[in-house]
Amino acid sequence: MLWTVTISFRVNEYNIVMTELRSVSPEAAAELESTKYQWVRDMFTPNFKNHYITYNLSERMNASVLAARYLPCVDLIDNIRIKIKNI
């Protein structure tokens, strides 16, 4: 339930989940509400509301094995092993 509160993109989503949380644990709801503006997504600017985060390291790894993606499974794993070994 706490995770659902933190990833709420809309104010009405946040309010619904917080109502449920208050019925289960009023103390947890009060604590979250006291720090609401520091972490709730519905308070962020709309330009930064993504369902995913892209990390440079994973993007770099994906780019380095791009050609190997179409290889048979064993060859793909061997190719990745060699890339990791050379890092």
Order of alpha helices (4+ residues) and beta strands (2+ residues): alpha-alpha-alpha-alpha-alpha-alpha
